[in-house]
C-alpha cells in the first residue's frame, strides 16, 4: 500500500516556509538604508549604505569631533555613528516625531535626526 503524507503537517510546513521567506526578504519600510534628503534643503543628503558606511554632504551634529563614516543599529534600535578615529555617538530610537535631540525617529520614508526631518529619496 502506498503511504501518503498527511495534509495537516504539509500545510503547517508550507505556512512556516512562507513566513520565513517573506519575513527575511527585501528591505522593510523601517530600514534606514538608503538616501535621505533634508526637507528644508533637498541638496542636503544623508546616505546610509547597506554595508554600514555613512556619508553626508553637509555638516550634521552627531556629537562627534570629526565627520561620521559608519553606522550600525543595535537590536534595541540604538543608532551608533563612528568617525574615522573610532569615536562614536549614540542616538536612541523614538516612537514619536517629537523626539529629543539625543533621539532619532524612523517610520517608513520619514527620518528625524538632530531635530531635522529627512525624506527617503532612494
Residue frames as a rotation matrix with the C-alpha (Angstrom) as fourth column:
UNK 1
0.577 0.817 0.000 0.00
0.817 -0.577 0.000 0.00
0.000 0.000 -1.000 0.00
UNK 2
-0.158 -0.600 0.784 1.23
0.587 -0.696 -0.414 3.48
0.794 0.395 0.462 -0.89
UNK 3
-0.136 0.027 -0.990 1.98
0.938 -0.317 -0.137 5.82
-0.318 -0.948 0.017 2.01
UNK 4
0.241 0.247 0.939 0.60
0.611 -0.790 0.051 9.34
0.754 0.561 -0.341 1.72
UNK 5
-0.845 -0.532 -0.056 1.72
0.415 -0.586 -0.696 12.47
0.338 -0.611 0.716 3.50
UNK 6
-0.061 0.840 -0.538 -0.86
0.961 -0.096 -0.258 13.78
-0.269 -0.533 -0.802 5.94
UNK 7
0.169 0.184 0.968 -2.27
0.699 -0.715 0.014 17.11
0.695 0.674 -0.249 4.67
UNK 8
0.965 0.252 -0.077 -2.19
0.230 -0.659 0.716 18.95
0.130 -0.708 -0.694 8.03
UNK 9
0.376 -0.884 -0.277 1.61
0.434 -0.096 0.896 18.70
-0.818 -0.457 0.348 8.63
UNK 10
-0.280 -0.458 0.844 2.21
0.958 -0.079 0.275 19.57
-0.059 0.885 0.461 4.98
UNK 11
0.508 0.544 0.667 0.07
0.547 -0.802 0.237 22.71
0.665 0.245 -0.706 5.29
UNK 12
0.930 -0.198 -0.310 1.82
0.194 -0.452 0.871 23.73
-0.312 -0.870 -0.382 8.53
UNK 13
0.007 -0.989 0.146 5.25
0.687 0.111 0.718 23.26
-0.726 0.096 0.681 6.95
UNK 14
-0.112 0.026 0.993 4.18
0.922 -0.369 0.114 25.28
0.370 0.929 0.017 3.91
UNK 15
0.834 0.479 0.273 2.95
0.329 -0.830 0.451 28.15
0.443 -0.286 -0.850 6.12
UNK 16
0.663 -0.670 -0.334 6.18
0.293 -0.178 0.939 28.18
-0.689 -0.720 0.078 8.13
UNK 17
-0.229 -0.760 0.608 8.21
0.900 0.073 0.431 28.25
-0.372 0.646 0.667 4.92
UNK 18
0.219 0.401 0.889 6.16
0.749 -0.653 0.110 31.18
0.625 0.642 -0.444 3.56
UNK 19
0.982 0.147 -0.114 6.58
0.185 -0.689 0.701 33.15
0.024 -0.710 -0.704 6.79
UNK 20
0.307 -0.945 -0.115 10.33
0.498 0.056 0.866 32.57
-0.811 -0.323 0.487 6.76
UNK 21
-0.281 -0.407 0.869 10.69
0.960 -0.100 0.263 33.63
-0.020 0.908 0.419 3.14
UNK 22
0.379 0.493 0.783 8.55
0.545 -0.803 0.241 36.77
0.748 0.336 -0.573 3.40
UNK 23
0.954 -0.010 -0.300 9.96
0.265 -0.437 0.859 37.74
-0.140 -0.899 -0.414 6.80
UNK 24
0.211 -0.968 -0.135 13.55
0.376 -0.047 0.925 37.74
-0.902 -0.246 0.354 5.53
UNK 25
-0.097 -0.257 0.961 13.19
0.992 0.054 0.115 39.18
-0.082 0.965 0.250 2.08
UNK 26
0.144 0.145 0.979 13.81
0.629 -0.777 0.023 42.68
0.764 0.612 -0.203 0.81
UNK 27
-0.891 -0.398 0.219 14.09
0.158 -0.724 -0.672 45.99
0.426 -0.564 0.708 2.61
UNK 28
-0.109 0.877 -0.468 11.50
0.994 0.085 -0.072 46.73
-0.023 -0.473 -0.881 5.18
UNK 29
0.441 0.382 0.812 9.84
0.467 -0.870 0.156 50.13
0.767 0.310 -0.562 5.34
UNK 30
0.997 -0.075 0.002 11.57
-0.037 -0.473 0.880 50.70
-0.065 -0.878 -0.474 8.67
UNK 31
0.352 -0.927 0.131 15.08
0.923 0.367 0.117 50.18
-0.156 0.080 0.984 7.26
UNK 32
0.562 -0.237 -0.792 17.37
0.027 -0.952 0.305 53.19
-0.826 -0.193 -0.529 7.47
UNK 33
-0.406 -0.765 0.500 19.35
0.533 0.246 0.809 52.01
-0.742 0.595 0.308 4.42
UNK 34
0.356 0.498 0.791 19.07
0.934 -0.211 -0.288 54.48
0.024 0.841 -0.540 1.57
UNK 35
-0.759 -0.532 0.375 19.49
0.561 -0.827 -0.037 58.10
0.329 0.182 0.926 0.61
UNK 36
0.192 0.795 -0.575 17.64
0.963 -0.265 -0.045 60.75
-0.188 -0.546 -0.817 2.64
UNK 37
-0.422 -0.256 0.870 17.09
0.527 -0.850 0.005 64.38
0.737 0.461 0.494 1.60
UNK 38
-0.786 0.098 -0.611 16.63
0.504 -0.472 -0.724 67.13
-0.359 -0.876 0.321 4.18
UNK 39
0.120 0.955 0.271 13.11
0.980 -0.070 -0.189 68.55
-0.161 0.288 -0.944 3.88
UNK 40
0.687 0.154 -0.710 14.27
0.234 -0.972 0.016 72.16
-0.688 -0.177 -0.704 4.32
UNK 41
0.184 -0.689 -0.702 17.07
-0.862 -0.456 0.222 71.75
-0.472 0.564 -0.677 1.74
UNK 42
0.934 0.316 0.167 16.86
-0.209 0.862 -0.462 68.93
-0.291 0.396 0.871 -0.84
UNK 43
0.519 -0.817 -0.251 20.58
-0.401 0.026 -0.916 69.36
0.755 0.576 -0.314 -1.64
UNK 44
-0.302 -0.569 0.765 21.49
-0.950 0.115 -0.290 68.21
0.077 -0.814 -0.575 1.88
UNK 45
0.516 0.448 -0.730 21.65
-0.540 0.832 0.129 64.41
0.665 0.327 0.671 1.82
UNK 46
-0.054 -0.469 0.882 22.39
-0.861 0.469 0.197 61.58
-0.506 -0.749 -0.429 4.25
UNK 47
0.268 0.093 -0.959 23.39
-0.707 0.695 -0.130 58.20
0.655 0.713 0.252 2.83
UNK 48
0.085 -0.154 0.984 23.14
-0.792 0.589 0.161 55.02
-0.605 -0.793 -0.072 4.90
UNK 49
-0.205 -0.245 -0.948 24.72
-0.854 0.518 0.050 52.16
0.479 0.819 -0.316 2.92
UNK 50
0.772 0.559 -0.303 23.73
-0.406 0.800 0.441 48.55
0.489 -0.218 0.845 3.45
UNK 51
0.274 -0.766 -0.582 27.33
0.491 0.631 -0.600 47.67
0.827 -0.122 0.549 4.41
UNK 52
0.489 -0.014 -0.872 27.30
0.860 -0.158 0.485 50.19
-0.144 -0.987 -0.065 7.31
UNK 53
-0.674 -0.704 0.222 29.01
0.734 -0.671 0.100 53.11
0.079 0.231 0.970 5.56
UNK 54
0.443 0.772 -0.456 27.61
0.776 -0.585 -0.236 56.56
-0.449 -0.249 -0.858 6.27
UNK 55
-0.674 -0.615 0.409 28.03
0.737 -0.602 0.308 59.73
0.056 0.509 0.859 4.22
UNK 56
0.464 0.757 -0.460 26.66
0.720 -0.625 -0.303 63.24
-0.516 -0.190 -0.835 4.43
UNK 57
-0.111 -0.504 0.857 27.23
0.885 -0.442 -0.145 66.18
0.452 0.742 0.495 2.10
UNK 58
0.230 0.156 0.961 26.62
-0.217 -0.954 0.207 68.75
0.949 -0.256 -0.186 4.86
UNK 59
-0.815 -0.573 0.088 27.58
-0.173 0.095 -0.980 69.20
0.554 -0.814 -0.177 8.50
UNK 60
0.407 0.910 -0.077 25.18
-0.206 0.174 0.963 67.43
0.890 -0.376 0.259 10.85
UNK 61
-0.267 -0.493 0.828 25.78
-0.894 -0.193 -0.404 67.49
0.359 -0.848 -0.390 14.59
UNK 62
0.513 0.380 -0.770 26.09
-0.154 0.923 0.352 63.87
0.845 -0.062 0.532 15.67
UNK 63
0.929 -0.143 0.343 28.17
-0.354 -0.066 0.933 64.58
-0.111 -0.988 -0.112 18.76
UNK 64
0.581 -0.782 0.226 31.48
0.782 0.614 0.112 63.64
-0.226 0.112 0.968 17.12
UNK 65
0.177 -0.615 -0.768 34.59
0.023 -0.778 0.628 65.77
-0.984 -0.129 -0.124 16.70
UNK 66
-0.829 -0.458 -0.321 35.01
-0.348 -0.027 0.937 64.53
-0.438 0.888 -0.137 13.13
UNK 67
-0.106 0.803 -0.587 32.55
-0.984 0.001 0.179 63.51
0.144 0.596 0.790 10.39
UNK 68
0.171 0.270 0.948 30.86
-0.454 0.875 -0.168 60.15
-0.875 -0.401 0.272 10.90
UNK 69
-0.486 -0.406 -0.774 31.95
-0.874 0.200 0.444 57.50
-0.025 0.892 -0.452 8.41
UNK 70
-0.708 0.283 -0.648 29.94
0.029 0.927 0.373 54.47
0.706 0.245 -0.665 9.52
UNK 71
-0.244 0.721 0.648 26.85
-0.958 -0.282 -0.048 53.48
0.148 -0.633 0.760 11.46
UNK 72
-0.807 0.195 -0.557 25.13
0.152 0.981 0.124 50.47
0.570 0.015 -0.821 12.97
UNK 73
-0.050 0.851 0.522 21.77
-0.846 -0.314 0.430 49.82
0.530 -0.421 0.736 14.60
UNK 74
-0.921 -0.291 0.260 21.55
-0.390 0.711 -0.586 47.51
-0.014 -0.640 -0.768 17.59
UNK 75
-0.705 0.666 -0.245 18.72
0.516 0.718 0.466 45.07
0.486 0.203 -0.850 18.16
UNK 76
-0.165 0.664 -0.729 17.04
0.873 -0.246 -0.421 47.54
-0.459 -0.706 -0.539 20.54
UNK 77
0.639 0.506 0.579 17.10
0.759 -0.539 -0.366 50.24
0.127 0.674 -0.728 17.83
UNK 78
0.567 -0.492 -0.661 20.03
0.120 -0.744 0.657 52.32
-0.815 -0.452 -0.363 19.13
UNK 79
0.896 -0.257 0.361 21.75
0.336 -0.135 -0.932 54.09
0.288 0.957 -0.035 16.22
UNK 80
0.474 -0.823 -0.312 25.53
0.352 -0.148 0.924 54.31
-0.807 -0.548 0.220 16.57
UNK 81
0.950 -0.301 0.080 27.71
-0.062 -0.435 -0.898 56.60
0.306 0.849 -0.432 14.44
UNK 82
0.496 -0.861 -0.108 31.50
0.592 0.245 0.768 56.19
-0.635 -0.445 0.631 14.29
UNK 83
0.814 -0.326 -0.482 34.15
-0.527 -0.764 -0.373 58.53
-0.246 0.557 -0.793 12.97
UNK 84
0.645 -0.604 -0.468 37.45
-0.232 0.428 -0.873 57.60
0.728 0.672 0.136 11.28
UNK 85
-0.356 -0.835 0.419 39.25
-0.656 -0.096 -0.749 57.65
0.665 -0.542 -0.514 14.66
UNK 86
-0.589 0.167 -0.791 36.95
0.367 0.927 -0.077 55.12
0.720 -0.335 -0.607 16.30
UNK 87
-0.939 0.341 -0.035 34.96
-0.138 -0.470 -0.872 57.58
-0.314 -0.814 0.488 18.41
UNK 88
-0.642 0.763 0.078 31.24
0.576 0.412 0.706 57.02
0.506 0.498 -0.704 18.48
UNK 89
-0.816 0.541 0.201 27.97
-0.560 -0.658 -0.504 58.67
-0.141 -0.524 0.840 19.37
UNK 90
-0.836 0.549 0.009 24.59
0.549 0.836 0.004 57.11
-0.006 0.008 -1.000 20.03
UNK 91
-0.654 0.750 0.097 21.00
-0.726 -0.658 0.198 58.07
0.213 0.059 0.975 19.30
UNK 92
-0.764 0.486 0.425 18.07
0.088 0.731 -0.676 56.26
-0.640 -0.479 -0.601 20.89
UNK 93
-0.799 0.557 0.228 15.10
0.333 0.095 0.938 55.31
0.501 0.825 -0.261 18.74
UNK 94
-0.802 0.593 -0.066 11.98
-0.326 -0.529 -0.783 57.32
-0.500 -0.607 0.618 19.48
UNK 95
-0.546 0.702 0.457 8.42
0.802 0.596 0.042 56.27
-0.243 0.389 -0.889 18.75
UNK 96
0.522 0.742 -0.421 7.37
0.613 -0.670 -0.419 59.91
-0.592 -0.039 -0.805 18.43
UNK 97
0.355 -0.338 0.871 8.11
0.763 -0.433 -0.479 62.55
0.540 0.835 0.104 15.79
UNK 98
0.744 -0.062 0.666 8.57
-0.336 -0.896 0.291 64.96
0.578 -0.440 -0.687 18.68
UNK 99
0.669 -0.538 -0.513 11.83
0.677 0.725 0.123 63.30
0.306 -0.430 0.849 19.69
UNK 100
0.755 -0.519 -0.401 14.66
0.004 -0.608 0.794 64.80
-0.656 -0.601 -0.457 21.72
UNK 101
0.590 -0.618 -0.520 17.91
-0.801 -0.369 -0.471 65.83
0.099 0.695 -0.712 20.02
UNK 102
-0.451 -0.785 0.424 19.56
-0.824 0.549 0.140 62.72
-0.343 -0.287 -0.895 21.51
UNK 103
-0.083 0.517 0.852 16.98
0.109 0.854 -0.508 60.51
-0.991 0.051 -0.127 19.77
UNK 104
-0.886 -0.026 -0.463 16.03
-0.449 -0.205 0.870 59.71
-0.117 0.979 0.170 16.20
UNK 105
0.051 0.953 0.298 12.68
-0.360 0.296 -0.885 58.85
-0.932 -0.062 0.358 14.67
UNK 106
-0.869 -0.281 -0.408 12.28
-0.482 0.288 0.828 56.46
-0.115 0.916 -0.385 11.73
UNK 107
-0.140 0.854 0.501 8.99
0.071 0.513 -0.855 55.44
-0.988 -0.084 -0.133 10.18
UNK 108
0.666 0.399 0.630 8.70
0.589 0.236 -0.773 54.41
-0.457 0.886 -0.078 6.53
UNK 109
0.202 -0.564 0.801 10.11
0.849 -0.306 -0.430 57.24
0.488 0.767 0.417 4.44
UNK 110
0.704 0.055 0.708 10.47
-0.209 -0.937 0.281 59.74
0.678 -0.346 -0.648 7.31
UNK 111
0.151 -0.740 -0.655 13.66
0.896 0.383 -0.226 60.13
0.418 -0.553 0.721 9.35
UNK 112
0.825 0.056 0.562 14.24
-0.143 -0.941 0.305 62.78
0.547 -0.332 -0.769 12.02
UNK 113
0.251 -0.825 -0.506 17.78
0.944 0.324 -0.059 63.34
0.212 -0.463 0.861 13.33
UNK 114
-0.692 -0.618 -0.374 19.07
0.703 -0.695 -0.153 66.32
-0.165 -0.369 0.915 15.31
UNK 115
-0.214 0.722 -0.658 15.66
0.205 -0.625 -0.753 67.98
-0.955 -0.296 -0.015 15.01
UNK 116
-0.487 -0.021 -0.873 15.81
-0.778 -0.446 0.444 67.89
-0.398 0.895 0.201 11.20
UNK 117
0.376 0.708 0.598 13.34
-0.195 0.691 -0.696 65.94
-0.906 0.145 0.397 9.05
UNK 118
-0.676 -0.595 -0.434 14.55
-0.617 0.135 0.775 63.88
-0.403 0.792 -0.458 6.10
UNK 119
0.556 0.828 0.065 12.59
-0.590 0.449 -0.670 62.04
-0.585 0.335 0.739 3.41
UNK 120
-0.125 -0.585 0.801 13.84
0.223 0.770 0.597 58.88
-0.967 0.253 0.034 1.70
UNK 121
0.298 0.161 -0.941 14.69
-0.795 -0.504 -0.338 59.58
-0.528 0.849 -0.022 -1.96
UNK 122
0.005 -0.299 -0.954 16.24
-0.738 0.642 -0.205 56.19
0.674 0.706 -0.217 -2.79
